[in-house]
Each structure stands twice: as C-alpha cells, then as structure tokens.
C-alpha cells in the first residue's frame, strides 16, 4: 500500500469529557462577559461624549443669541440716530 502525503486519514470524532465541556462553557461565559463589559463601556463613553458636545453646543448657541441681541440693539440705535 502506497501512502499519498496529500491524502489525510480519517479519525473518529470523540465527545469531550463532561469536565472539559464545563470548563469550556465557563471560559466562554467569562470571555463573553468581558466582551459585553467592553461594549457597554464604549457605549457609555459615547453617550458621555455626546452629552459634553450637547452642553458645548448649547453654550455656543447662548453666545450666538447674546451676539444677535447686541447686533439688534446696535441696529436700533443706529436707526434712531439716522432719523
């Protein structure tokens, strides 16, 4: 019988031992918990960033409102002087 190196031999599939399955499940759940914690932390950080951006935007709009009020007041004064 000539052995061809390109041909693999079949091996019988065996069930892992019960203890191995339990350890694999624990490992999977631990890794899933780490992954989900990371995802939730990232989402929380995104919301904090959005909150800070909204606060800054609100402050900028207040500044723009004050500038617009001053411009309006100055235009009224100029109109009064021109009459």
Phi, psi and omega in degrees: 000126181265130179271127176261120183294341180279346182261127178269150176267147181281144175237146180288131178285135180238148177284137175293155180296155182303319180296321178297318180297316179299316179295318179296320178295316178300316180298317180298314181294322177297315180293323178294320178297318178297316180298312182294323176299317177297317179297316180293323177296316179297317179296318179298317178296321177299317180293323177296318178297315178299320179298315179296320178296319179296320178297315179295320178297318178300317178296319179297319178295323176296319177298316180297323178297315179299318178297316180297320178297316179296318178298315180299315179298316179295322177296319178297317178298316179297318179297321179295321180291328183282344183282000000 
